[in-house]
Amino acid sequence: MIKARFTLVNGHYVSFSFEGHSEFDAKGRDIVCAAISALAQHTARMLAEHCGAIVEKGSARLKVELAQPNELSDLLIEELYRSVDNIKSQYPQNLSVEVKINENRHTVVRS
């Protein structure tokens, strides 16, 4: 299962990460993995080029962090979240999505 995690602090997205394999089909034929990978990598590239995001890539892993989120980064990450959440509704056994909301030192997690 791919685990997608988004973090909001004081109303701004400050990070997101993807980890794991969807296990929908064999490598090269896995439409869930291909869709998530394309969306996540596109958003990560845009955030790195236009918002100064730090991007870490590894085997079946992508992590993006923003030191100074702004209107553009919030828009890009919100669209990524909506797209990923839509895919999750179609393939709930292959993808989980979690949003961690940290407001005033109180953390709320919605899945």
KEKE-738153 format. One record per atom (N, C-alpha, C): residue in one letter; x, y, z. Coordinates in steps of 0.001 Angstrom, whole numbers, padded with zeros to 6 digits, always signed. Example, Ala and Ser with C-alpha at 12.3 -4.5 7.8 and 13.67 -1.06 7.14 Angstrom:
2
a+013190-005690+007800;a+012300-004500+007800;a+013200-003300+007800;s+012850-002250+007080;s+013670-001060+007140;s+012900+000030+007870;
END
This chain:
111
m+000833-001186+000000;m+000000+000000+000000;m+000878+001251+000000;i+000492+002229-000804;i+001166+003526-000777;i+000562+004330+000367;k+001426+004926+001178;k+000964+005785+002270;k+001326+007233+001933;a+000283+008049+001780;a+000473+009476+001508;a+000195+010253+002789;r+001105+011151+003119;r+000933+011952+004339;r+001139+013424+004001;f+000196+014243+004455;f+000266+015691+004266;f+000271+016334+005648;t+001043+017410+005806;t+001082+018112+007086;t+000722+019578+006890;l-000258+020020+007677;l-000697+021419+007690;l-000321+022042+009026;v+000295+023215+008998;v+000597+023957+010220;v+000063+025376+010043;n-000782+025769+010949;n-001390+027111+010909;n-002003+027425+009550;g-002694+026449+008977;g-003407+026644+007729;g-002582+026541+006466;h-001300+026196+006586;h-000437+026064+005406;h+000150+024661+005339;y+000178+024115+004124;y+000860+022837+003926;y+002360+023065+004052;v+003011+022301+004915;v+004459+022436+005105;v+005230+021217+004613;s+004532+020112+004386;s+005218+018930+003859;s+004211+017910+003344;f+004743+017003+002520;f+004003+015800+002153;f+005000+014718+001837;s+004546+013481+001947;s+005413+012350+001625;s+004581+011198+001074;f+005243+010382+000288;f+004653+009159-000251;f+005651+008046-000002;e+005129+006890+000421;e+006013+005790+000715;e+005305+004470+000427;g+006023+003531-000150;g+005492+002193-000370;g+005097+001933-001809;h+004528+000736-002003;h+004079+000282-003318;h+002568+000019-003255;s+001867+000295-004337;s+000413+000092-004332;s+000047-001391-004417;e+000889-002182-005072;e+000643-003617-005253;e-000652-003890-006012;f-001034-002948-006875;f-002219-003139-007718;f-001923-004138-008826;d-000688-004051-009397;d-000297-004935-010498;d+001227-005002-010529;a+001750-005730-011487;a+003202-005883-011618;a+003843-004557-012020;k+005108-004403-011666;k+005866-003205-012031;k+005767-002993-013545;g+005505-001759-013929;g+005345-001436-015336;g+003901-001500-015813;r+003012-002135-015037;r+001592-002218-015406;r+000698-001703-014288;d+001295-001121-013277;d+000550-000690-012091;d+000028+000735-012300;i-001253+000858-012645;i-001820+002170-012957;i-001931+003065-011715;v-002132+002480-010545;v-002226+003285-009322;v-000865+003904-009029;c+000165+003097-009087;c+001516+003588-008831;c+001910+004655-009853;a+001591+004409-011111;a+001948+005366-012164;a+001248+006705-011952;a-000028+006671-011600;a-000772+007921-011392;a-000225+008696-010199;i-000016+008009-009086;i+000489+008678-007883;i+001896+009215-008118;s+002725+008424-008747;s+004101+008837-009007;s+004145+010093-009888;a+003358+010107-010957;a+003351+011268-011858;a+002871+012522-011130;l+001788+012399-010374;l+001251+013557-009643;l+002250+014077-008604;a+002801+013166-007818;a+003700+013567-006731;a+004993+014180-007270;q+005574+013549-008283;q+006832+014065-008823;q+006638+015403-009534;h+005529+015562-010238;h+005242+016844-010892;h+005112+017954-009842;t+004346+017695-008800;t+004160+018701-007745;t+005479+018996-007045;a+006262+017975-006759;a+007560+018174-006097;a+008480+019048-006950;r+008514+018786-008252;r+009360+019582-009150;r+008904+021041-009173;m+007607+021273-009255;m+007077+022645-009271;m+007412+023364-007961;l+007251+022676-006849;l+007545+023288-005547;l+009033+023580-005386;a+009881+022703-005880;a+011335+022937-005790;a+011741+024129-006643;e+011198+024222-007844;e+011581+025292-008772;e+010994+026654-008402;h+009783+026676-007869;h+009095+027949-007656;h+008909+028355-006191;c+009111+027414-005263;c+008838+027724-003856;c+009985+027346-002922;g+011100+026888-003485;g+012255+026552-002659;g+012088+025313-001803;a+011235+024397-002217;a+011016+023177-001439;a+012244+022274-001482;i+012424+021536-000399;i+013481+020524-000332;i+012837+019184-000661;v+013387+018503-001661;v+012828+017235-002129;v+013836+016123-001874;e+013358+015063-001228;e+014178+013866-000994;e+013505+012694-001685;k+014296+011975-002492;k+013780+010800-003195;k+014561+009576-002765;g+013854+008462-002685;g+014488+007192-002380;g+013707+006084-003050;s+014051+004862-002757;s+013335+003735-003317;s+011912+003706-002758;a+010922+003872-003648;a+009501+003889-003256;a+009224+004940-002191;r+009911+006064-002276;r+009756+007098-001247;r+010004+008480-001846;l+009163+009449-001482;l+009332+010850-001883;l+008889+011714-000719;k+009728+012672-000342;k+009385+013569+000749;k+009676+015000+000306;v+008728+015907+000562;v+008867+017314+000198;v+008576+018166+001420;e+009487+019105+001699;e+009302+020008+002839;e+009465+021456+002391;l+008657+022318+002990;l+008712+023749+002690;l+009042+024526+003954;a+010090+025332+003894;a+010441+026168+005041;a+009507+027365+005140;q+009127+027889+003966;q+008247+029053+003948;q+007112+028823+002950;p+006038+028183+003406;p+004906+027969+002495;p+004278+029294+002089;n+003688+029278+000896;n+003036+030495+000405;n+001759+030120-000349;e+001133+031090-000965;e-000135+030852-001650;e+000021+029819-002763;l+001123+029924-003535;l+001342+028976-004630;l+001572+027563-004099;s+002394+027430-003079;s+002661+026080-002545;s+001385+025474-001959;d+000590+026282-001275;d-000680+025765-000739;d-001596+025294-001868;l-001666+026065-002952;l-002515+025696-004083;l-002042+024387-004715;l-000742+024273-004957;l-000206+023066-005593;l-000424+021836-004724;i-000164+021952-003442;i-000296+020790-002559;i-001762+020439-002333;e-002639+021437-002236;e-004065+021146-002094;e-004583+020381-003317;e-004150+020780-004508;e-004562+020063-005726;e-004005+018651-005731;l-002761+018490-005281;l-002187+017140-005172;l-003022+016309-004201;y-003328+016882-003040;y-004130+016160-002049;y-005485+015731-002644;r-006167+016647-003307;r-007478+016314-003887;r-007380+015196-004915;s-006355+015267-005763;s-006176+014229-006789;s-005877+012878-006157;v-004990+012866-005177;v-004619+011616-004508;v-005819+011056-003738;d-006559+011918-003073;d-007734+011468-002331;d-008786+010886-003277;n-008915+011458-004456;n-009841+010926-005465;n-009401+009532-005913;i-008117+009351-006134;i-007601+008022-006511;i-007840+007038-005361;k-007645+007496-004139;k-007874+006627-002974;k-009311+006132-002929;s-010268+006985-003302;s-011666+006562-003273;s-011937+005433-004274;q-011125+005367-005333;q-011287+004305-006327;q-010467+003057-005993;y-009370+003240-005267;y-008463+002126-004945;y-008093+002162-003460;p-009088+002025-002574;p-008800+002170-001142;p-007890+001085-000576;q-007826-000057-001239;q-006952-001128-000747;q-005493-000933-001168;n-005235+000057-002038;n-003884+000261-002549;n-003244+001566-002106;l-004034+002427-001453;l-003544+003768-001130;l-004217+004275+000137;s-003423+004830+001045;s-003999+005503+002210;s-003535+006959+002192;v-004395+007837+002670;v-004090+009270+002694;v-004361+009783+004097;e-003374+010479+004649;e-003493+011015+006002;e-003096+012491+005971;v-003883+013316+006657;v-003546+014734+006793;v-003338+015011+008272;k-002163+015464+008607;k-001831+015808+009989;k-001960+017326+010122;i-002847+017749+011020;i-003095+019180+011213;i-002538+019567+012568;n-001593+020460+012574;n-000945+020889+013817;n-001237+022372+014024;e-002253+022641+014824;e-002652+024016+015116;e-002398+024296+016587;n-001637+025298+016865;n-001399+025703+018249;n-000958+024535+019142;r-000021+023753+018629;r+000581+022630+019347;r-000372+021473+019605;h-001580+021500+019034;h-002506+020377+019137;h-002540+019713+017768;t-002306+018434+017738;t-002243+017713+016475;t-003516+016914+016255;v-004092+017061+015060;v-005274+016314+014656;v-004886+015553+013405;v-005262+014295+013319;v-004966+013486+012137;v-006284+013069+011525;r-006458+013346+010220;r-007647+012873+009512;r-007200+011938+008402;s-007930+010867+008236;s-007593+009871+007206;s-008740+009737+006240;
END
